[in-house]
Amino acid sequence: MKKEAFKRLHKAMSQIKPIIKDKKNPHFKNTYADINAMIEVVKPILLENSLVLLQPIIQGNVCTQIYDVESGEMLLESSLEMTSGLNAQQKGSEITYFRRYTLQSLLSLEAEDDDGTVASAAPAAPAQELPWLNLFDNKGKALQAYTDLEAFINSGKKTSLSTLKQKFKISKDTEKQLKEKLNIL
């Protein structure tokens, strides 16, 4: 039963678009999405997928929980412990802040600016072409890149093929050699 609930949660999360940062913080001079904007976007999508969002305060913790309507099971929970010694206004602000951040964290919500800075920003510079990672010359002799990479891995440091692919173009042949010689997955 939980597997089906997580499928519906997956579907809901794929439907949630980035939340518009609709409020300005004069103190820090930045924008943010307030809790009402987040709930306005998230709640209908969760309900459409038979999921319920709750944000109770439990034993001094502000919690964000998602329940499966069909089974009644809690699927996800995120919480933050409230600070003691705050006055009522500070406590209210903290609750709102924690509700926003636990919800954002729980559903991995993205936010985008609504002030046009994204749309009016200069186009990004074209991506630089990645260099090829060649481990051996055409005679099968190890190149410096291989020696450096082998020393890096033998030093106990970890790397992965996906990390290397972010830095280099890697041919299928080189990828095969990496997997065999360096035990990179």
N, C-alpha and C positions, 0 to 999 in steps of 0.2 A: 504494500500500500504506500509506503514512504517513497518508493521509487517513482510511482505515478505523481505524487505530490511534488517531487523534485523536478520532474519533467515539466509540470505546470509552472513551477517557479522559474525554471530555465526559460520557458516561453515568455513569461511576464518580464523577466530581466531583459530579454532581447527586444521587447516592445518599448522599454523605457528609454526615451531620448534624453540627451543632455538637458539639465535643468538650467533655466535662465537665471543668471545672477542679477536679481532685480532690486537689491537694496544696496545702499552706500553706507560704509562705516566711516563717519567723519574723523574719528580718532586715528585710524590707520590709513585712511584715504584709499580704501579698496572697496570692491563690490563683493557681494555674496548672495547666495540664494537663501531666502528665509525659510523657516520650517513650513509655513503655509504653502509657499510655492512648491516645495518638495512634495508635500502630501497631496496637493492638487494634481500633480503629475502621476505620482506613484499609486495612490489609493485606488483609483478606478481600474487601473491595469491589474493590480493584485486581486481586487474583487472579481473582475471578469474571469480570472483564472482560479477562482474558488480559494483564494488566500486572504487572510485577514491580518492587517497591521495593527498592533497594539503598542502603546508606549507608557507602560505603568512605571510607578516608582515603587521599588521593592527593597525593603530593608536599607534605605539610604542610597540606593542605586537607581539611576535613570536607565530604564531598559527599553530597548526596541526589540519587538518579537514579531515573528511571522508564523501564523498558524495555518494548518491545512484545514479547511472547512469540513471536508468529507470525513476525515479521521479524527479531527480534534487535536492532532499532535502538533507540538511546536516544532517547526523546521529549523528556524534560525533565531539566535538571540545575540545581541550586543549590548553591553552596559558599561556605564561609567559611574564611579563612586562619587557622591556629592561631597562637597567641602563642608566641614562643620564650622559653626560660628558665624554664618552669614545672616544678615537681616533678611526680611521677607522679600524685598525688592531684589537684592543680590541673588537670593535663592531662586526666585522666579526667572531671572536672567540666566542663571546657570542651568536650570532645567531646560529652558528653551534651547540654549546653546548645545547642551548634551543630547537633546532629542534630535537636533539637526545633525550632529556629528555621528551619533550611533546609527541613524538612518542612512546617512551617506556612506558610512563604512560598511554596514551590513549588506547593502545592495550594490556596492561599488559604483555609486552614482557619479556621473561626470557633470561638470558645470561649464557653461560658456557665458561670456560677457554679453550683456544686452546693449552696451553703450556704443556699439559699432566699431570698436577698436579692432575686433577680429576681422570684420568685413573691410575696414579701411586700411588695414595694415598693408605694407608693401609686400608684393609677392615674394615668396621664399626664394632664395637663391637656388639655382639648380643643384641637385645633389651631386656631390663629387663622385666620380667614378672610383669604385673600390679597386685596389690593386689585386692582382692575382696572387694567390698563395701557391707557389711552386716549391715542392719539397725536394725534387730531384731534377737534375739537368737531363738532357736527352740521352745521356750515356748511363743514367742510373746513379750518378754520384750525388750524394746528399748536398743540398745547398745550405747556406748559412741559416735560412729561415727554418729549415728542419732542425738543424743543430740547436738553434735558439729555443725553438718550441719544445724540443725534447728535454733540454736542460730545465726549462720552466716547469714542465710536468714532473720531471724526476725530482725537482726540489720539494715536491709534496703539494704544490699549488694545483688547484683544480681548474679545469676549463671544460668547455663543451663545444660540440660542433656548431651549435646555434650561436654561441658567443663568437667563435671564429668567423662564421658567416656574416656577422655584423661588421667585421673589419676587413674581410677579404672575399674576393670571388674565389670559389673553390670548385675545381672540375670534379666530375664523378670519379675519375681515376685518383685524384689527390684525396678525395673524401674516403675512398676505399683504403688508400695507403694510411691515412690518419687513423682510421678505425683499427686496422691491423697492427701497425707499428707502435701506436701510442695509446691504444686501448681507450680511445675517446668514443663516447656514445653519442 
